[in-house]
Amino acid sequence: MGYANPDILVSPHWLHQHKDDPNLVIVDCPWEYYSYTRAHIPGAVCRPEHAYIKNVDEELGQTVLVADLKEVEKLCMDLGIGADSTVVAYDEWGSIFATRFWWVLGYYGFNKVKVLDGGWQNWVSSGLPISFTSSKPKEITNRVKLKANPEMLVTIDELLQKYDNPSWQVLDVRSADEYHGHAAHGNTRIGHVPGAIHFEWDRLFENSKDAEGIRPFKSADDIEAFFNSARIDSSKNIVTHCQAAVRATLVAFALELIGYGKVKVYDGSMAEWANRDDTPLE
């Protein structure tokens, strides 16, 4: 594939070969818990929190910003993730919840997280075993100590100052209907950040439009060609966002995969930006 950072993406067969490694923790990241109880990869534990891993903004009545450090430390404890662990995350939703998990742990300084290419569908279609029995988290002997990395995240105040800065590029990875204001998703206002480049997240997959099929990542050359066609400049600070900073983390993952270093996620995304009165939209 020729990825610049291939270690963050693993195949089903790699995972099958390594699933019994003592330090490996496999995390199923479903939208709803019943998906895990129906069937999962043997030995996988289920992420117990909401798929977005965010706090709830009581005023807006929705999840907006990433869960705080203590909550994520507890999440690691609950999943049996210790300082010596290597984590493989997967889901059945085009890897968006697996990459959200990858990004949240990376934001808090835990960088030993990989994503299963093609997710649950790829595992099953490879003829590998499945389990119906819930797995117990591994015992932790060395707790994870986390620290937030502000370089990975953009706040609304920072984006208000920088969205039109020539050294920054805002990448809106929502659907075309969302970008052009034809779908509000419950927001009080519609449209996009002025000057934001539209790049729909699922273009990064093979078999991209089949939501129920196997959707592995495209090759490095194809991904880079897509970003080049969208005029994404790797020398600039790239900010990805969507509605809730979930699809945005998948695109950030793909940019990391091909070696684009200056990638940030606007964690508030449109759930925050489009529900304020002081933020420009076009």
C-alpha positions in Angstrom: 0.0 0.0 0.0 2.9 2.4 0.5 1.5 4.2 3.5 3.9 6.6 5.3 2.6 5.3 8.7 1.3 1.8 8.1 1.5 0.7 11.7 -1.8 2.4 12.6 -3.8 0.2 10.2 -3.9 -3.6 10.5 -5.5 -6.4 8.4 -7.9 -9.0 9.7 -5.2 -11.7 9.2 -2.6 -9.7 11.2 -5.1 -9.3 14.0 -6.0 -13.0 13.9 -2.3 -13.9 14.2 -1.8 -11.5 17.1 -5.1 -11.6 19.0 -3.7 -13.7 21.8 -0.7 -11.5 22.4 -0.7 -10.7 26.2 -0.5 -6.9 25.7 -3.0 -6.7 22.9 -6.5 -5.2 23.7 -9.1 -5.5 21.0 -11.9 -2.9 21.3 -15.2 -3.2 19.6 -16.6 0.4 19.0 -20.2 -0.1 18.1 -22.9 2.5 17.7 -25.1 0.5 20.0 -24.2 -2.2 22.5 -26.4 -4.9 21.0 -24.1 -5.1 18.0 -21.4 -6.4 20.3 -23.7 -8.8 22.1 -24.9 -10.2 18.7 -21.4 -11.2 17.7 -17.8 -9.8 17.9 -14.2 -10.7 17.4 -13.1 -13.3 20.0 -11.5 -11.6 23.0 -12.7 -8.2 22.1 -14.1 -5.9 24.8 -16.8 -3.4 24.1 -16.3 0.3 24.5 -18.9 1.1 27.2 -19.4 4.8 26.5 -21.3 6.7 23.8 -19.7 6.2 20.4 -18.5 9.9 20.3 -16.7 9.7 23.7 -17.9 13.2 24.5 -19.3 15.2 27.3 -22.9 16.4 27.1 -23.5 20.1 26.8 -26.5 20.7 29.0 -27.3 24.0 27.3 -27.3 22.5 23.8 -28.7 19.2 24.9 -26.1 17.2 22.9 -22.6 15.9 23.0 -20.2 18.6 21.8 -16.7 18.3 23.2 -14.4 15.4 24.0 -14.7 13.7 27.4 -12.3 15.0 30.0 -9.0 13.3 31.0 -10.3 11.5 34.1 -13.2 10.0 32.1 -10.9 8.8 29.4 -8.5 7.3 32.1 -11.5 5.5 33.6 -12.5 4.3 30.1 -9.0 2.8 29.7 -9.3 1.1 33.0 -12.7 -0.3 32.2 -11.4 -1.7 28.9 -8.2 -3.2 30.5 -5.9 -0.8 28.6 -2.7 -0.3 30.5 0.5 1.7 29.7 2.0 -1.4 28.1 -1.0 -2.3 25.9 -1.4 -2.1 22.2 -5.0 -1.5 21.1 -6.8 -2.5 17.9 -10.2 -0.8 17.5 -12.9 -1.7 15.0 -16.6 -1.1 14.2 -19.2 -1.9 11.7 -19.8 1.7 10.5 -17.0 2.4 8.1 -14.4 2.7 10.9 -15.6 6.1 12.0 -16.1 5.1 15.6 -12.9 3.2 15.6 -11.0 6.2 14.4 -12.8 8.4 16.9 -11.5 6.1 19.6 -8.0 6.2 18.0 -8.1 10.0 18.0 -9.4 10.5 21.6 -6.7 8.2 23.0 -4.1 9.9 20.8 -5.3 13.4 21.9 -4.6 12.3 25.5 -1.2 10.9 24.7 -1.8 7.2 24.2 -0.5 6.5 20.7 -0.5 2.7 20.6 -3.9 2.4 18.9 -4.4 0.7 15.5 -7.6 0.4 13.4 -8.8 -2.8 11.8 -9.0 -2.1 8.0 -12.5 -2.7 6.7 -13.8 -3.3 10.2 -16.2 -6.0 11.4 -17.4 -6.7 7.8 -13.8 -7.4 6.7 -13.2 -9.8 9.6 -16.3 -11.8 9.0 -15.8 -11.9 5.2 -12.2 -13.2 5.7 -13.7 -16.3 7.3 -12.3 -15.7 10.7 -13.9 -16.8 14.0 -16.5 -14.9 15.9 -17.7 -15.0 19.4 -21.1 -14.5 21.2 -19.6 -14.4 24.7 -18.7 -11.2 26.4 -15.0 -10.8 27.1 -13.6 -9.7 30.5 -11.0 -6.8 30.4 -7.4 -7.8 31.0 -5.9 -7.1 34.4 -3.9 -3.9 34.4 -0.5 -3.8 36.2 0.7 -0.5 34.9 -2.0 2.2 34.6 -2.2 4.6 31.7 -1.2 8.2 32.6 -2.7 10.6 30.1 -2.0 14.2 29.2 -3.9 16.2 26.6 -2.1 17.3 23.4 -3.6 20.7 22.4 -1.8 20.5 19.0 -4.3 17.9 17.9 -7.5 19.8 18.7 -8.9 23.2 17.5 -11.3 25.1 19.7 -14.0 27.4 18.4 -12.2 30.5 19.6 -9.0 29.4 17.7 -10.9 28.6 14.6 -12.7 31.9 14.6 -9.3 33.6 14.6 -7.7 31.3 12.0 -10.3 29.9 9.6 -9.3 32.5 6.9 -5.6 32.4 7.7 -3.7 31.5 4.5 -1.5 29.0 6.4 -4.6 27.1 7.5 -7.0 24.9 5.5 -10.4 23.9 6.9 -11.6 20.6 5.5 -15.4 20.0 5.8 -15.8 16.2 5.4 -19.6 16.1 5.7 -22.0 15.1 2.9 -22.6 17.5 0.0 -26.1 18.2 1.3 -24.8 19.2 4.7 -22.0 21.3 3.2 -24.4 23.2 0.9 -27.0 23.7 3.6 -29.6 21.2 2.3 -29.5 19.1 5.5 -29.5 20.9 8.9 -29.1 17.8 11.2 -30.9 19.7 13.9 -28.6 22.8 13.8 -30.2 26.2 14.1 -28.2 27.5 11.1 -27.0 25.8 7.9 -24.0 26.2 5.5 -20.3 25.8 6.0 -17.3 27.7 7.4 -16.3 30.4 4.8 -13.6 29.1 2.6 -13.8 25.5 3.8 -12.9 22.8 1.3 -15.5 20.1 0.9 -14.1 16.5 0.9 -16.7 13.8 1.7 -15.2 11.3 4.2 -16.2 8.1 2.5 -14.3 8.8 -0.7 -11.3 7.3 1.1 -12.6 3.7 0.9 -12.8 1.1 -1.7 -16.4 0.2 -2.3 -17.1 3.5 -0.7 -20.9 3.9 -1.3 -21.9 0.4 0.0 -22.6 1.1 3.7 -23.2 -2.5 4.4 -20.2 -3.9 2.5 -16.5 -4.2 3.1 -14.9 -0.8 2.9 -11.1 -1.0 3.4 -9.0 2.1 2.9 -7.8 2.9 -0.6 -4.1 2.8 -1.4 -1.7 5.6 -0.4 -1.5 6.7 -4.0 -5.2 6.9 -4.4 -5.7 8.7 -1.1 -3.0 11.2 -1.9 -4.5 11.8 -5.3 -7.9 12.5 -3.8 -6.4 15.0 -1.4 -4.4 16.6 -4.2 -7.5 16.9 -6.3 -9.1 18.8 -3.4 -6.1 21.1 -3.2 -5.1 20.0 0.2 -1.6 21.3 1.0 0.4 19.2 3.4 2.6 22.1 4.4 -0.4 23.9 5.9 -2.3 23.4 9.2 -5.2 21.2 8.1 -8.3 21.3 10.3 -10.9 18.5 9.7 -14.5 18.8 10.9 -18.0 17.4 10.3 -21.1 17.5 12.4 -19.8 15.9 15.6 -16.0 15.3 14.9 -16.5 11.6 14.2 -16.2 11.5 10.4 -13.5 14.2 10.9 -11.4 11.8 12.8 -11.5 9.2 10.0 -10.1 11.8 7.6 -7.5 12.8 10.2 -6.6 9.1 10.4 -6.2 8.9 6.6 -4.0 12.0 6.6 -1.9 10.5 9.3 -1.7 7.2 7.3 -0.2 9.0 4.3 2.1 11.2 6.4 0.4 14.6 6.4 1.7 15.9 9.8 -0.1 19.1 10.6 -3.6 17.7 11.1 -6.0 19.1 13.8 -9.6 18.2 14.5 -12.2 20.8 15.3 -13.9 18.8 18.0 -17.0 21.0 18.4 -17.6 20.8 14.6 -21.0 22.0 13.3 -22.8 20.9 16.5 -21.1 23.9 18.0 -20.3 26.2 15.1 -23.8 26.2 13.5 -25.5 26.7 16.9 -23.8 30.0 17.8 -24.7 33.5 16.6 -21.1 34.8 16.3 -19.8 32.2 13.8 -19.8 33.0 10.1 -21.4 30.6 7.6 -21.8 30.7 3.8 
